[in-house]
Amino acid sequence: MCKNSLILIFTFFFIFSSNSVYTQNRWTVDGDRGITWSIKSGDVHADHIEMSGKQISVVLRYGINKEGTFTINKSLIFPLLRTIPNNTHASLMRRSDWNILDQITVNGYSLTDEKVKRISIKGLLDIDSDFNTTSGNINIKRTYFPSTELPVFLESYQMENISEKEMTLELPKSNSVITTNSEKGVDGSYVIEMYTDKSGSFILKPGEVINFFAYTTGHKKNESSLIVDGQREMNNREALVVSWMGDLVLESPNEVINTMFAYSKIRALESIYETKNGPMHGPGGESYYAAIWANDQAEYINPYFPYTGYEYGSKSALNSFRHFANYMNDEWKPIPSSIIAEGIDIWNGAGDRGDAAMIAYGAARYALASGNKSEAVQLMTLIDWCLEYCRRNLNGQGVVKSDTDELENRFEAGEANLCTSSLYYDALISSAYLNQEIGGLSNKSNEYRNQAKKLRENIENYFGANVEGFKTYQYYKGNDILRSWICIPLTVGIKERTEGTLGALFSPRLWTKDGLLTQAGSSTFWDRSTLYALRGAFIAGATEKAVSYLNDYSTTRLLGDHVPYAIEAWPEGSQRHLSAESGLYGRIITEGIFGIRPTGLNSFSLTPRLPKDWNEMALRRIMAFNTCFDVEVERLKDNKMLVTILIGDEEVFKKTIKDGDLLSYKL
């Protein structure tokens, strides 16, 4: 059989296999952009989800067993209750399967024969079950969620008599207390309490309902027990989720992408912890709390916060850059990769990962998008230092050297890697724009533009290569196996090798049903590179290919077997819902589909990519550049589009363009 025939057969098998996976959805999108799993007879499945507040995070491992019963195990993390040694992973953590329903009786009998009807997620986990007990049927609705402000995990219970006779419910008084070993806590012993807010005997007539809450709290031993109002906490969580979903809203014909975008904001914005040294956004995953990283925070999530309008998120971004700035030095030693333990220590175990490029890239984009001149002036010192550090670490061929990259030696990165130099390039471009805005005698706009121009040439000369038959990039000198991070140049506007790079990224060598493999031939994937690649594909103009793969990816992550957020990696970490990856998903929409690129404190360029099957799209309540505005895109005849920018109800900009045209606008 000829080689081309083999390739066609393999490609067909790959596409068929991928599509067959994508169409087997477990969940559906509700009318209010929630998602629901309607349980069918014989459904057996388990999943896990992370949710966070300012002083607590929880990973819920839940599912339906073969008897149709709901199962749950709660992994509780208290980021501000520090353990010894006080390192990256030193948050107090406990796993619990405490279930108050095991202690409740109906007419003297325990609750039995549970049949779960549906499970729903919208920033809270809701379960709706019927129990056909020996002496009467009862419906129980459970909701699990963290407090927005307090170190408290809450469970809401609503119990309704759905039988034809009255029943007597007995709710036990429960108050379990755990005191931890004082020698293992930075502040001595910690206290974990589990209790309910209602107990006693209650008579329910048919159709009557009783409500109560169960709490798990954590505090230092010398502090008083927390007094919690369950209904107020539930209202606060629901209101916060609504507010997150209400700003930066995508309107498109694709409800899966719309909903995945809305959900990505929940996970991206909730994972911020109120440490003693200010708010610190943390990845989560039962490992990474009360700490910041040059990649997850500075590079991935911080440039996105201004668009969301979440003030606490922007506050955490500015705080993270201030922490990094504390490590600038006259000896030009690298800034630490991570600042840990509420800001009092560092982790630098992988050496220089290109962290200065990550920080300069993120800080410059954040400063521009935030639209705050005083913040920009503060950040410029850090940005300039990081850019100079990168310049001092150029090798003989003019690209940036580093010990490794953000994968920290999991895969080879060579003396100099493509990711670091690409981020440095974008940081130079953003910093040139920023210098124009700030002005003054130290204006370095032309200097940075000239450095960027030369660096772009060096990137092409040093990394440009034919790898596995594709005219793309070697990730490091001598690399002859395709790597997922060849997508990075596309995201920063380097398009010399667009066709070959896109061909490689979406080939069976790299693309799988779970997104991009880190390296061709391996089984490892990290969502972060997939999310970068999808953004880059839109920026490069491969709209139809990008939206098809984005739809497949979104369907898998939102409605498949592990929902509803972007994940970290596999096999490492069991596909944890790390927070910054959801920020990267959001940037596919803002920077990819709508092509927004900050060019000043109140100006941006815009290159919308309207898929051929979409007649219109809009991004509502964009909160960047210190303004709230909308962007609408409408398809016209002759392959043209009408782009409208609105502030409130006022149309402030309107122009007809062709696909790929770049617009510039100053608010």
C-alpha positions in Angstrom: 0.0 0.0 0.0 1.3 3.4 -0.9 2.4 5.9 1.8 -0.2 8.5 1.0 -3.0 5.9 1.4 -1.7 4.9 4.8 -1.7 8.5 5.8 -5.3 9.0 4.6 -6.5 5.9 6.5 -4.7 6.9 9.7 -6.0 10.5 9.4 -9.6 9.2 8.9 -9.3 6.9 11.9 -7.9 9.8 14.0 -10.7 12.1 13.1 -13.4 9.5 13.5 -12.0 8.4 16.9 -11.8 12.0 18.1 -15.3 12.9 16.9 -16.8 9.8 18.4 -15.4 10.8 21.8 -16.6 14.4 21.5 -20.2 13.4 20.8 -20.6 11.3 23.9 -21.6 14.1 26.2 -22.6 13.3 29.8 -23.8 16.9 30.6 -26.1 19.4 28.9 -26.2 23.2 29.0 -29.2 24.6 30.8 -31.2 27.7 29.8 -29.4 29.8 32.4 -25.9 28.6 31.3 -25.7 26.1 34.1 -24.8 22.5 33.2 -26.7 19.4 34.3 -26.2 15.7 34.3 -29.6 13.9 34.2 -29.0 10.5 35.7 -30.2 7.5 33.7 -30.6 4.0 35.1 -27.3 2.2 35.2 -25.2 5.4 35.1 -22.0 4.9 37.1 -19.4 7.6 37.0 -17.1 9.6 39.3 -15.5 13.0 38.8 -13.8 15.8 40.8 -14.1 19.6 40.9 -12.3 22.3 42.7 -14.0 25.4 44.2 -12.4 28.2 46.2 -12.9 31.3 48.4 -10.5 33.8 50.0 -9.6 31.5 52.9 -10.6 28.0 51.7 -10.5 25.7 48.7 -12.2 22.3 48.3 -11.8 19.5 45.9 -15.0 17.4 45.7 -14.7 13.9 44.5 -18.2 12.9 43.7 -20.2 10.4 41.6 -22.9 7.8 41.3 -22.2 4.2 42.3 -23.8 1.1 40.8 -26.7 1.3 43.3 -27.6 4.8 42.0 -26.4 6.4 45.2 -24.5 9.7 45.4 -21.0 9.5 46.8 -18.7 12.3 47.9 -15.4 12.8 49.5 -14.3 16.3 50.5 -10.7 17.4 50.4 -10.5 20.6 52.4 -7.6 23.1 52.1 -7.0 26.0 54.4 -4.3 28.1 52.7 -3.8 30.5 55.6 -3.4 27.8 58.2 0.3 27.0 57.5 2.0 23.7 58.3 5.6 22.8 58.9 7.8 22.9 56.9 6.2 26.1 55.6 6.9 25.4 51.9 4.9 25.6 48.7 2.6 22.8 49.8 2.2 23.8 53.4 -1.6 24.5 53.6 -3.6 22.6 56.2 -5.4 19.8 54.3 -7.9 17.2 55.4 -10.0 14.7 53.5 -13.4 13.9 54.9 -16.4 11.7 53.9 -18.5 13.1 56.8 -22.2 12.7 55.7 -24.9 14.1 58.0 -27.5 12.1 56.0 -26.2 8.9 57.5 -27.4 10.1 60.9 -30.9 11.3 59.9 -34.0 9.1 60.5 -37.5 9.2 58.9 -40.1 7.7 61.1 -37.4 5.9 63.0 -35.6 4.5 59.9 -32.4 5.6 58.2 -32.5 7.0 54.7 -32.2 4.3 52.1 -32.7 3.5 48.5 -31.4 6.7 47.1 -31.9 7.5 43.4 -30.1 10.5 42.1 -32.1 12.4 39.5 -29.7 15.1 38.4 -26.5 16.9 39.3 -25.9 20.5 38.3 -23.0 22.9 38.4 -22.9 26.6 38.2 -20.2 27.7 40.7 -21.9 25.4 43.2 -22.5 21.7 43.1 -26.2 20.7 43.3 -27.6 17.2 43.7 -31.3 16.3 43.5 -32.2 12.8 44.9 -35.3 10.8 45.9 -35.0 8.4 48.9 -37.7 5.7 49.0 -37.4 4.9 52.6 -39.2 2.1 54.5 -41.8 4.5 55.9 -42.1 7.3 53.3 -40.6 8.9 50.3 -38.5 12.1 50.6 -36.7 14.4 48.2 -33.4 15.9 49.2 -31.6 18.7 47.4 -28.0 19.2 48.4 -25.7 22.1 47.5 -21.9 22.2 48.2 -19.9 25.3 48.0 -17.1 27.3 49.8 -17.6 30.6 51.6 -16.5 33.6 49.6 -14.7 35.3 52.6 -14.4 32.8 55.5 -12.5 29.5 56.0 -15.8 27.6 55.8 -17.1 24.9 53.5 -20.9 24.7 53.5 -23.5 22.1 52.6 -27.1 23.1 52.1 -29.9 20.6 52.6 -33.6 20.9 51.5 -35.8 18.0 52.5 -39.3 17.7 51.1 -42.0 15.1 52.1 -43.1 13.7 48.7 -45.2 10.9 50.2 -48.9 11.0 50.9 -48.6 10.8 54.7 -46.9 13.0 57.3 -43.5 11.9 58.5 -41.3 12.5 61.5 -37.7 13.7 60.7 -35.0 13.4 63.4 -32.0 15.6 62.8 -29.1 14.9 65.1 -27.1 17.5 66.9 -23.7 17.2 65.4 -20.5 19.0 66.4 -17.3 17.2 65.8 -14.0 18.9 66.7 -10.5 18.0 65.5 -7.4 19.6 67.1 -4.3 19.2 65.1 -0.8 18.4 66.4 0.7 21.7 67.6 4.2 20.7 66.5 3.1 20.5 62.9 1.5 24.0 62.6 3.3 27.3 62.1 0.9 28.8 64.6 0.6 25.8 66.8 -2.6 23.7 66.8 -5.5 24.3 64.4 -9.1 23.4 65.0 -11.4 21.9 62.4 -15.1 21.8 63.4 -18.0 20.0 61.6 -21.5 20.9 62.7 -25.1 21.6 61.7 -27.3 24.5 62.4 -30.5 22.6 63.1 -31.4 19.6 65.2 -34.4 17.9 66.8 -37.6 16.2 65.8 -39.8 17.7 63.1 -43.1 16.6 61.6 -43.5 17.2 57.9 -46.9 17.0 56.2 -47.0 16.0 52.5 -45.4 18.7 50.4 -43.7 20.4 53.4 -40.0 21.3 53.4 -37.3 21.7 56.0 -33.9 23.4 55.4 -30.6 23.3 57.2 -26.9 23.7 56.7 -23.8 21.7 57.6 -20.4 23.5 58.1 -16.8 22.5 58.1 -14.6 25.4 59.5 -10.9 25.8 60.3 -9.2 28.3 62.6 -6.2 28.7 64.9 -6.6 27.2 68.4 -6.4 30.6 70.1 -9.3 31.9 67.9 -13.0 31.6 68.6 -15.2 29.3 66.7 -16.8 30.8 63.6 -20.4 31.9 63.7 -21.8 31.3 60.2 -25.0 32.3 58.5 -25.5 29.6 55.9 -28.1 31.3 53.8 -26.2 34.5 53.7 -23.0 32.6 52.6 -25.0 30.8 49.9 -26.5 34.1 48.7 -23.0 35.6 48.6 -21.5 32.8 46.6 -24.4 32.8 44.1 -24.2 36.6 43.7 -20.5 36.5 43.2 -20.8 33.8 40.5 -23.5 35.9 38.8 -21.3 39.0 38.8 -18.4 37.1 37.3 -20.6 35.7 34.6 -22.2 39.1 34.0 -19.1 41.0 32.9 -17.1 40.1 29.8 -19.9 38.1 28.2 -19.5 36.2 24.9 -22.5 36.1 22.6 -22.1 33.7 19.7 -24.2 31.0 18.0 -22.1 28.4 19.8 -23.7 27.9 23.2 -21.0 25.4 24.3 -18.2 28.0 23.8 -20.3 30.7 25.3 -20.9 28.7 28.4 -17.3 27.3 28.7 -16.1 31.0 28.5 -18.5 32.0 31.3 -17.4 29.0 33.4 -13.7 29.8 32.8 -14.2 33.1 34.5 -15.5 31.4 37.7 -12.5 29.2 38.1 -10.0 31.9 37.0 -11.4 34.5 39.4 -12.3 32.4 42.5 -8.8 31.1 43.3 -7.4 34.2 45.1 -6.4 34.0 48.8 -6.3 36.9 51.3 -2.9 36.3 52.7 -1.1 38.4 55.3 0.9 39.9 52.5 -2.0 40.8 50.3 -4.2 38.8 47.8 -2.4 36.1 46.0 -3.9 34.2 43.1 -3.0 30.5 43.4 -3.2 27.6 41.0 -4.9 25.2 43.5 -4.9 21.5 42.8 -4.4 20.5 46.5 -0.8 21.8 46.2 -0.4 25.4 45.2 -1.9 28.0 47.5 -0.9 31.3 49.1 1.9 31.6 46.6 2.5 33.0 43.1 4.5 31.8 40.0 6.0 33.8 37.2 4.1 31.6 34.6 0.7 30.9 36.2 0.2 34.3 37.6 2.4 36.8 35.9 2.2 35.3 32.4 -1.1 33.5 32.2 -3.7 35.1 34.3 -2.6 38.7 35.2 -2.9 40.1 31.7 -6.5 38.8 31.7 -7.8 40.4 34.9 -8.5 43.9 33.6 -10.9 42.5 30.9 -13.0 40.7 33.5 -13.7 43.8 35.7 -13.0 41.8 38.9 -11.3 44.4 41.0 -10.0 41.9 43.5 -8.3 40.0 40.7 -6.5 43.1 39.4 -5.5 43.8 43.0 -3.9 40.4 43.2 -2.1 41.0 39.9 -0.6 44.2 41.1 0.3 42.6 44.4 2.1 39.7 42.7 4.2 42.1 40.6 5.2 44.0 43.8 6.3 40.7 45.3 8.5 39.9 42.3 9.9 43.4 42.3 11.3 42.8 45.7 13.8 40.5 44.1 15.3 42.9 41.6 19.0 43.2 42.2 22.2 44.9 41.0 24.0 41.6 40.5 21.5 40.5 37.8 20.7 37.3 39.5 17.3 35.8 38.3 14.1 36.7 40.0 12.7 33.6 41.8 10.2 31.4 39.9 7.8 31.4 42.8 7.1 33.4 46.0 5.5 31.1 48.6 4.1 30.9 52.1 2.0 34.1 52.0 5.0 36.0 50.5 7.7 35.3 53.1 9.8 32.8 51.2 10.7 31.7 47.7 11.0 28.5 45.5 13.6 28.4 42.8 14.2 24.7 42.5 14.4 24.6 38.7 16.7 27.6 38.4 16.0 30.3 35.8 13.0 29.1 33.7 12.8 32.3 31.7 10.9 33.9 34.6 12.1 37.4 33.8 10.5 37.2 30.3 7.3 35.8 31.8 7.1 38.7 34.3 7.9 41.4 31.7 5.4 39.9 29.3 2.6 39.8 31.9 3.3 43.0 33.6 3.5 45.1 30.4 0.2 43.6 29.1 -1.5 44.0 32.4 -0.3 47.6 32.8 -1.6 48.6 29.3 -5.0 46.8 29.7 -5.6 48.1 33.2 -5.5 51.7 31.9 -4.1 53.0 35.2 -1.2 55.4 34.6 0.0 55.4 38.2 0.1 51.6 38.3 1.9 51.6 34.9 4.6 53.9 36.3 5.1 51.6 39.3 5.4 48.6 37.1 7.7 50.1 34.6 10.7 49.7 36.9 10.1 46.0 37.2 9.5 45.6 33.5 12.7 47.5 32.6 14.7 45.4 35.0 13.3 42.1 33.5 13.9 43.3 29.9 17.5 44.2 30.8 18.0 40.8 32.5 16.9 39.1 29.3 19.1 41.3 27.1 22.1 40.4 29.4 21.3 36.7 28.9 21.2 36.7 25.1 23.5 34.0 23.7 25.9 34.5 20.7 23.0 34.0 18.3 20.9 36.7 20.0 18.2 34.6 21.7 17.6 34.3 25.5 19.4 31.6 27.6 17.7 30.0 30.6 18.2 26.9 32.7 14.9 25.4 31.6 11.3 26.5 30.8 8.0 26.4 32.7 7.9 22.6 32.5 10.9 22.6 34.9 13.0 19.8 33.2 10.1 17.5 32.6 11.0 17.8 28.9 14.3 19.0 27.4 14.5 22.8 26.8 18.1 23.2 25.8 20.4 26.2 26.4 17.7 28.6 25.0 14.1 27.8 24.3 11.5 29.2 21.9 9.0 30.1 24.6 11.3 32.4 26.6 12.5 34.4 23.5 8.9 34.7 22.2 7.7 36.1 25.5 10.7 38.5 25.6 9.8 39.7 22.1 6.2 40.4 23.1 7.3 42.2 26.3 9.5 44.5 24.2 6.6 45.4 22.0 4.2 46.1 24.9 6.9 48.0 26.7 7.4 50.3 23.7 3.7 51.1 23.8 3.9 51.6 27.5 6.8 54.0 27.3 4.9 56.1 24.8 2.1 56.5 27.3 4.3 57.3 30.3 6.7 59.6 28.4 9.5 61.4 30.2 13.2 61.5 29.6 13.6 57.8 30.0 11.4 57.0 27.0 12.7 53.7 25.6 10.1 53.1 22.9 12.4 53.2 19.9 15.1 51.2 21.8 12.6 48.5 22.6 11.2 48.4 19.1 14.6 48.0 17.6 15.5 45.2 20.0 12.2 43.5 19.2 12.9 43.7 15.4 16.4 42.2 15.9 15.1 39.5 18.2 12.4 38.5 15.7 15.1 37.9 13.1 17.2 35.9 15.6 14.2 33.8 16.6 13.7 32.9 12.9 17.4 32.2 12.3 18.0 30.2 15.5 14.7 28.3 16.0 13.3 28.1 12.4 13.7 24.6 11.2 12.1 21.7 9.3 10.9 19.3 12.0 9.3 16.0 11.1 8.5 17.4 7.6 6.9 20.6 8.8 8.4 24.1 8.2 8.1 25.2 11.8 10.4 25.6 14.8 12.8 23.5 16.8 11.9 24.2 20.4 15.7 24.3 21.2 18.8 23.8 19.2 19.0 20.2 18.0 15.4 19.4 18.8 14.1 17.1 16.0 10.7 16.0 17.6 7.6 18.2 17.4 6.8 20.1 20.6 3.5 21.8 21.5 5.2 25.1 22.4 5.9 25.8 18.8 2.6 27.6 19.0 4.1 30.4 21.1 5.3 32.7 18.2 1.8 32.7 16.7 0.4 34.2 20.0 2.8 37.1 19.8 2.3 38.0 16.2 5.3 36.2 14.7 3.9 34.6 11.6 6.9 33.7 9.4 6.2 30.0 9.8 2.4 30.0 10.2 1.4 27.4 7.7 3.9 24.8 8.8 3.4 25.4 12.5 -0.4 25.1 12.2 0.0 21.9 10.1 2.2 20.5 12.8 0.0 21.5 15.7 -3.1 20.0 14.3 -1.5 16.9 12.9 -2.0 13.5 14.5 1.6 13.7 15.7 0.6 16.3 18.2 -3.2 16.7 18.4 -5.3 14.2 20.3 -8.8 14.1 21.7 -7.4 15.8 24.8 -5.6 18.5 23.0 -1.9 18.8 22.3 0.7 16.3 23.4 3.7 18.1 25.0 6.0 16.1 22.7 5.1 14.0 19.7 5.2 10.3 20.5 4.6 10.9 24.2 1.3 10.4 26.2 1.7 13.6 28.2 -0.6 16.6 27.6 -0.8 20.0 29.4 -3.9 22.1 28.7 -1.8 25.3 28.8 -0.1 24.6 25.5 -3.4 23.6 23.9 -5.0 26.9 25.0 -2.0 28.9 23.7 -2.2 27.0 20.4 -5.9 27.7 19.9 -5.4 31.4 20.7 -2.4 31.5 18.3 -4.4 29.8 15.5 -7.1 32.5 15.7 -4.5 35.3 15.7 -2.8 33.7 12.7 -6.2 33.7 10.8 -6.8 29.9 10.8 -10.3 30.7 12.0 -12.2 27.6 10.7 -9.7 25.1 11.9 -9.4 26.9 15.3 -13.1 27.2 16.0 -13.6 23.5 15.1 -10.9 22.4 17.5 -12.1 25.0 20.1 -15.6 23.5 19.9 -14.3 20.0 20.3 -12.1 21.0 23.2 -14.8 23.0 24.9 -17.4 20.2 24.5 -15.0 17.7 26.1 -14.0 19.9 29.1 -17.6 21.3 29.7 -19.8 18.4 28.9 -17.7 15.3 29.0 -16.5 13.0 31.8 -14.3 15.6 33.6 -16.0 18.9 33.9 -16.4 21.9 33.8 -13.0 23.7 33.6 -9.7 23.6 31.7 -7.3 21.2 33.4 -3.6 21.1 34.2 -2.1 18.0 32.8 -2.2 14.2 32.4 -0.8 11.9 33.7 0.7 14.4 36.2 -1.8 15.8 38.7 -4.9 13.7 37.7 -6.2 16.5 35.5 -6.5 19.0 38.4 -8.6 22.1 37.8 -5.7 24.6 38.1 -7.0 28.1 38.0 -4.8 30.0 35.6 -5.5 27.6 32.8 -9.1 28.9 32.8 -7.6 32.4 32.4 -5.8 31.1 29.3 -9.2 29.8 28.0 -10.6 33.3 28.4 -7.8 34.8 26.4 -8.7 32.6 23.4 -11.8 34.7 23.2 -10.4 38.2 24.0 -7.1 38.0 22.1 -7.9 35.2 19.7 -11.4 35.4 18.3 -11.7 39.2 18.9 -8.0 39.9 18.4 -7.7 42.6 21.1 -4.2 43.8 21.6 -3.4 46.7 24.0 -1.5 49.5 22.3 -1.9 52.1 25.1 -3.6 52.8 28.4 -6.8 53.6 26.6 -6.2 52.2 23.1 -6.1 48.8 21.4 -5.9 47.1 18.0 -8.7 44.7 17.0 -8.6 41.9 14.4 -11.9 40.0 14.8 -12.1 36.4 13.4 -15.7 35.6 12.6 -16.2 31.9 11.8 -18.1 31.3 8.5 -20.9 29.6 10.3 -21.4 32.5 12.6 -23.3 35.5 11.2 -22.6 37.6 14.2 -20.8 37.7 17.5 -20.3 40.1 20.4 -18.2 40.6 23.5 -20.2 42.5 26.0 -19.0 44.5 29.0 -15.3 44.4 28.3 -13.9 46.1 31.4 -10.3 46.8 30.2 -8.7 50.2 29.7 -10.6 51.6 32.6 -13.8 51.6 30.5 -16.8 49.3 30.0 -17.5 48.7 26.3 -18.9 46.2 23.9 -17.6 44.9 20.5 -20.1 43.7 18.0 -19.2 41.9 14.7 -21.8 41.3 12.0 -21.3 39.4 8.7 -22.2 41.4 5.5 -22.2 40.5 1.9 -19.0 40.0 -0.2 -17.1 38.4 2.8 -17.1 41.7 4.7 -17.9 42.4 8.4 -19.3 45.3 10.2 -17.5 46.1 13.5 -19.2 48.3 16.1 -17.9 49.5 19.4 -20.4 50.7 22.0 -20.0 52.5 25.3 -23.3 52.0 27.0 -25.9 52.4 24.3 -23.8 54.8 22.3 -22.1 53.6 19.1 -18.7 55.2 19.3 -17.1 53.4 16.4 -18.4 51.7 13.3 -16.5 50.3 10.3 -16.8 47.8 7.5 -13.7 45.6 7.1 -12.5 42.4 5.4 -11.4 39.3 7.3 -7.9 39.9 8.7 -8.1 43.7 8.7 -6.6 45.3 11.7 -8.5 48.1 13.4 -7.1 50.7 15.8 -9.3 52.4 18.4 -8.7 54.9 21.2 -11.3 55.0 23.9 
